[in-house]
C-alpha cells in the first residue's frame, strides 16, 4: 500500500495504534476500578470521571490548536505521551474516588492537547489527496480495531490477572508511542491565517457555524454521544448488576459494540466511493436512534438477556462508524489547508461537548433514576440530533464551502488558491 510506504506516516500511525490500545485498556480498567470502589454507584463515578474528561477536551483542545504552530510539535507530542504514561501508572494506587477524578483530569488534559496536534500533523506528512483520504480511513480503522480488540484483550487478561495490571499496559503503550514519535520527521507547522491565539481558537468554531454541512456534523455529534454514552458509561453496571456477569463479561459486551464499528468501518471506504457522505452519515444517525430505542424497549419488556444486549450494542457500534468515519473528509473538503488544524480542533471540542451533555445523563440519571429513564432521555436527544442534521445539512450541498474567516490570504500578483470542487461534491 503506497500510504504505508511513507516512512514518517508509518511511524506516526504505529504510535497512534499503540497509544490507542493503551487507552482502550484504561477505559476497561477504569470502569472496573470504579465498580471496585463504588459498587452499584459505579455508573455515577464513571460518568463523573468521563465528564471531567470532556471538560478538558472542550477547553484545552482549541487552545492547543491555537498555539501548536508556535511549538516544536514532535517534542510536544513526546512530552504529552510521557506525562500520560506517568499519570496512568498512578491510577492503580488510588484508594478514594476523588483520586480518580484528579488523575483523570491530568490524564485527559494531556490527551486533549495531543489529539489535535496529532491530527494536524497528518496532512503535513501525507500531502497527496487520495493518500490523505486513505490515511483518514486507516486512522478510523485503528480506532475501531482498538474498540474491538482492547476489550477482547482485556477479557483474556482478566482471566489471569487483576484489572490493576491493565493500567501498567497503558503506561507502557504511551512510552512506546513516544519512542515512535521521536523517530518521525515532523515538519514545522504552517503559519496560520490568524495571528492571535484566541482568534485561532475561535476560527474553527466560526467555520462550523457558517458552513451548512459542518452545522449538520454538529447535530450528528449529539447523535453519536447520546447512543455511545449508553455503551461507555452503563455497560459495567448493566452487565454486573442486571445480567449478573463478571469482569470479563463487561469486556466482551464492549467488544460487541466494537465489532459492529469494525464491520462498518471496513465496508465504508468502498461505499463512500458511490454514495455521498451526507447519505451515509444521516443513515448512521437513523441506525443510532433505532439502537437507543431498542435498548429502551428491551428494558421495558424485561428482556435483559445477553443476546439481546449484544445485538443492540453491535447496532450502536455500526451506527457510530457510519457517522464518524466520513467526518475527516467532510472537514477537509470544507476549509483550506492552513485552516485544517483549527477546524479539526473545533470538531474535537464540539464532539466532546456533546459527550459532556450525555455522559452525566447516562451516569448520574442512570444511577439515581434507573436505566429506563436515562436511556429514554438519550434516545430523545439522539432523535433531536438526527432531525437537526437533516435540516441543517442541505441535501444538495455542492457549492463552495470555504468560509472567509478561514480562507488562505491571497498575495497580490498571485492567483487565488483553488478549491477542490470534486471533494466538496463528494463530501456533500
Buried (B, 14 or more C-beta within 10 A) or exposed (E): EEBBEBEBBBBBBBBBBBBBBBBBBBBBBBBBBBBBBBEEBBBBBBBBBBBBBBBBBBEBBBBBBBBBBEBEBBEBBBBBBBBBBBBBBBBBEBEEBEBBBBBBBBBBBBBBBBBBBBBBBBBBBBEEBEBBBBBBBBBBBBBBBBBBBBBBBBBEBBEEEEBBBBBBBBBBBBBBBBBBBBBBEBEEBBEBBBEEBEBBBBBBBBBBEBBBBBBBBBBBBBBBBBBBBBBBBBBBBBBBBBBEBBBBBBBBBBBBBBBBBBBBBBBBBEBBEEBBBBBBBBBBBBBBBBBBBBBBBBBEEEEBEBEBBBBBBBBBBBBBBBBBBBBBBBBBBBBBEBBBBBBBBBBBBBBBBBBBBBBBBBBBBBBEEEBBBBBBBBBBBBBBBBBBBBEBBBEEBBEEBBBEBBBBEEEEEEEEEEBEEEBBBBBB
